[in-house]
Amino acid sequence: MQQQHRQPELVEGSLPVFVFPTELIFYADEQTSHKQVLTLYNPYEFALKFKVLCTAPNKYTVVDATGAVKPQCCVDIVIRHRDVRACHYGVYDKFRLQVSEQSQRKALGRKEVTATLRPSASQEPPSPRPQDEERKVKEQFADSEFYEQTAFQTVSRPVAGGPSLLTVLLGLVCMAALMLPTLGEQESTVPVYLHLSVNKKLVAAYVLDAED
């Protein structure tokens, strides 16, 4: 007897969240580094809404702090560091991205991203051991709280990907059809049964144009 497989119900906090990068590094002497971009991916078959929280919201401006991501799409979240004083050098802050289904309030998943301000890229401190770095971050965020950022509307865009194999093959067939001689041409070495009518070439050109 064939068993029916049921899709497990999503438990709060169990949904994997895909964000890149997982660490933001700002440099005080590089104006271009004061603006960083987090990309939130939605590989699932259902839409997600998201919210960005931060342990130090007064130090940052988050352009897209709340919004929605369509299925198989992604959104770019722009984060600007607006307080690059020396007293903030080496201080770790954290951003938390919470996602949920659009019809629900409970957070299905979350991902945390660290943010650090450093004086200069040319004066990188020696890399500490991973164990020491992890302990330092845990100690700093032991009693930290996350606060909401100002919300702006966001627009999701499709996840970048190449054309499917079927689309490529269809395009090649249409291109080949347009290169064949038209029905009625006398001077051609191509067999007559490969000569296409004007209507067929118009169809091929239309399909090729629709793929672009």
SVG drawing of the C-alpha trace seen along z (x, -y; Angstrom):
<svg xmlns="http://www.w3.org/2000/svg" viewBox="-3 -61 52 63">
<polyline fill="none" stroke="black" stroke-width="0.4" points="0.0,0.0 1.5,-3.3 2.1,-5.7 1.1,-9.4 3.9,-11.9 2.7,-15.0 4.6,-18.2 5.8,-18.9 4.3,-22.1 6.9,-24.8 7.9,-25.3 8.7,-28.8 12.4,-29.6 13.1,-26.5 13.1,-27.9 16.7,-28.4 17.3,-32.0 19.8,-32.7 21.6,-36.0 24.8,-37.2 27.2,-38.4 27.1,-37.2 29.5,-39.9 29.7,-43.7 33.0,-45.5 33.0,-49.3 36.2,-51.4 36.2,-54.9 38.6,-56.3 36.8,-54.8 33.6,-56.6 32.5,-53.9 32.5,-51.3 30.0,-53.2 27.3,-51.8 26.9,-48.0 24.3,-45.7 22.7,-42.6 21.0,-40.3 18.1,-38.2 17.2,-35.1 13.9,-33.3 14.4,-29.9 11.0,-28.7 7.7,-28.2 5.9,-30.8 6.3,-34.5 8.1,-35.7 7.9,-39.0 11.0,-40.2 12.0,-42.6 15.5,-43.9 16.4,-44.5 19.7,-45.9 21.5,-46.1 22.5,-49.7 19.9,-51.3 21.1,-54.8 24.4,-54.1 22.9,-52.8 20.3,-53.7 18.6,-50.7 16.8,-51.5 14.7,-48.4 14.0,-47.4 10.7,-45.7 9.3,-44.2 8.4,-41.1 10.2,-38.7 8.4,-36.8 9.0,-33.1 12.3,-32.3 13.4,-36.0 15.7,-38.1 15.9,-41.6 18.8,-44.0 18.8,-45.6 21.0,-48.8 22.7,-49.5 24.6,-52.8 26.9,-53.5 26.2,-57.1 28.5,-57.4 32.1,-56.6 33.7,-58.1 36.8,-56.6 35.0,-55.5 33.1,-52.9 36.3,-51.3 36.3,-47.5 32.8,-47.5 30.6,-44.6 27.0,-45.3 24.4,-42.8 21.6,-42.8 18.9,-40.2 16.8,-39.3 13.5,-37.7 11.3,-36.1 7.7,-34.8 4.9,-33.9 2.8,-36.9 -0.3,-35.4 1.4,-34.8 3.0,-36.8 5.3,-34.3 8.9,-34.3 9.6,-31.1 13.4,-31.8 16.1,-34.3 19.6,-35.1 22.1,-37.3 24.8,-39.3 27.7,-41.1 28.8,-44.6 32.2,-46.2 33.7,-49.6 37.5,-49.7 39.8,-52.7 41.3,-51.7 41.6,-48.7 45.3,-49.3 45.6,-48.9 43.9,-45.6 44.6,-44.2 46.2,-40.7 43.6,-38.0 42.7,-36.5 42.1,-32.9 38.5,-31.8 37.9,-30.7 39.0,-34.0 36.9,-36.0 33.8,-33.9 34.2,-34.2 34.6,-38.0 31.4,-38.3 29.4,-36.1 30.6,-38.1 29.6,-41.4 26.1,-40.2 25.3,-38.2 22.7,-40.7 22.1,-42.6 18.7,-43.5 17.5,-44.0 15.6,-47.1 13.5,-47.9 14.7,-50.1 12.6,-52.5 10.7,-50.7 10.7,-51.5 9.1,-49.7 11.1,-47.2 10.9,-45.6 11.9,-42.0 13.8,-40.9 14.1,-37.5 17.1,-35.4 19.8,-35.7 20.0,-32.6 20.8,-31.6 18.2,-30.6 16.8,-27.1 18.0,-24.5 14.7,-24.4 14.8,-28.2 18.3,-27.9 17.3,-25.1 14.1,-26.9 16.2,-30.0 18.7,-28.0 15.9,-26.4 14.3,-29.8 17.7,-31.2 18.2,-28.2 14.8,-28.7 15.4,-32.3 18.7,-31.3 17.0,-28.8 16.0,-30.0 12.5,-31.3 10.0,-29.3 10.3,-30.2 14.0,-31.0 15.6,-29.4 19.3,-29.8 19.9,-27.7 21.8,-24.6 19.4,-23.7 16.9,-21.0 13.4,-22.3 11.7,-20.6 13.8,-22.8 12.6,-26.1 10.2,-27.9 7.3,-30.1 7.3,-33.8 4.6,-33.0 6.8,-30.4 9.7,-32.7 7.5,-35.4 6.5,-32.9 10.1,-32.1 11.1,-35.8 8.2,-36.4 9.2,-33.6 12.9,-34.7 11.9,-38.2 9.7,-37.1 12.6,-35.2 14.8,-38.4"/>
</svg>
